[in-house]
Amino acid sequence: MIINVAKTICADQWRYWLRTKVAATVLMLGAILTLAALVVNAFHIEEAAHAREHLQTEAEERFKAQPDKHPHRMVHYGHYVFRAPTPLSVIEPGVDTYTGNAIFLEGHRQNSAMFAQQRQSAGLTRFSSLTPSFLALVLAPLFIILIGYGSVSREREAGTLTLLLSQGTTRWPLMLGKLLALVTASSLFLLPLLLACLYVAFSSESTLIVLLFCLSYAVYFLLWATVVTACSALFEKSSVSFTVLIVIWMAVCVLFPRLGSSVATNAAPSIGKLEADFKVEEKLRSLGDGHDVNDPAFKKLKEDLLAKYNVDSVDELPVNFRGVVAQYSEGRQAKVLNEFAENRMNEELEQAEIARQFGWLSPTVAVRAISTILAGTSLETHHRFLKEAEALRLAFVQGLNKVHVEKLDYKLDMNRNASEEAADKAVVAADNWALLSEFNFKPEAANTRISNALIYFLQLFVWVCITALLLKAAVRRLNP
């Protein structure tokens, strides 16, 4: 009985929306906008994935195809590594839009990820930044408000609510019918995302991850449909209901996410990039110049090496002392660079954690955290990319330094600037460049991502409970 009444109320609400040009326009606009953003982003991600795969292969081939050279020239020749987009980044690009996903690896320094701005500008103009996740989390609730704010209050203003209740229609079937109508209308915005998820489910992505991803968005839409229906029932006039819902939307979708970022920045402040670069450079200078074997910073290294091989000068060493200095210096520099990088990452993670706690105040923040973590586009994933790229950088630089130590004569090396002929002799064979390892970055395992997102699922569950209580209160206070 209750279901039949709810279906009738739902059908009546849909007939009203189809007759109303504004509601029909909003529904059509929202669906087309979501679909368009999804298609544009999908094409862009697909194109970017192929481009990065091609560039990664090309970078490795170019490195290995270099002719006979001095090994330290190859250290500065460097190498590129790229992070391919995850399947769900079609919907949720996450931090990729501003952190970048390509790094140039070279000796003596850690470069940050780049090409983020190029990615945005290379996309189809400014529309490329209007991501499907942004539409779903920020704009879709606004569309739901526009079509649903008067679903119950309109009946009261027109006097049909009194008629419905006097004819025996009870409050719960009436409210469930209105809610069902708004949920089905909201599904027009959600449907393109679900179809995209279905496509992703047939890729390399975990099925459980895709299901949880869809579930989080579906619950988010249900929350908004419930809040809009409840407010429409709580307030007598549609104008008041609309005003209250717009205030809620601005607070939940705009104010609290922004406030979270500001609070995080102030609660866990970090130094700017310029200041950090100065501090790193100052620390690196105190370690000595790895290009100068006579730098006082390497005096003890020289003494220990002479003692180890029981010789009187570096000319008598069975290894290239210049290469030893380069190897020793690179190791110390990498340790300093990693310490600074680790501190910076910890500061960024602390700020992100603080900002995500605003999910207790805004379901938009909670679902955004779930979305980025499950999609493998979170800050944590980006940090892991930086760490794996740095491990590769140190491995290939130290590999070249090892070649420098073992395969290049010290005297030839020291006389390489004497003449062009001497420079031609101070080289090693090109087959030594084969030491470069392949770089194939993958996001965290499905279990790890789900575990990291659990706390934000709890935030979403709390919002479900709050919204259910709001609906219950609206039903109790539903009067003609």
Secondary structure, 3 states (H helix, E strand, C coil): CHHHHHHHHHHHHHHHHHHCHHHHHHHHHHHHHHHHHHHHHHHHHHHHHHHHHHHHHHHHHHHHCCCCECHHHHHHHCEEEECCCCHHHHCCCCCHHHHCCEEEEECCECCCCECHHHHHHHCCHHHHHCCHHHHHHHHHHHHHHHHHCCCCHHHHHHCHHHHHHHCCCCHHHHHHHHHHHHHHHHHHHHHHHHHHHHHHHCCCCCHHHHHHHHHHHHHHHHHHHHHHHHHHHHCCCHHHHHHHHHHHHHHHHHHHHHHHHHHHHHHCCCCCHHHHHHHHHHHHHCCCCCCCCCCHHHHHHHHHHHHHHCCCCHHHCCCCHHHHHHHHHHHHHHHHHHHHHHHHHHHHHHHHHHHHHHHHCCHHHHHHHHHHHHHCCCHHHHHHHHHHHHHHHHHHHHHHHHHHHHHCCHHHHHCCCCCHHHHHHCCECHHHHHHCCCCCCCCCCHHHHHHHHHHHHHHHHHHHHHHHHHHHHHHHCCCC
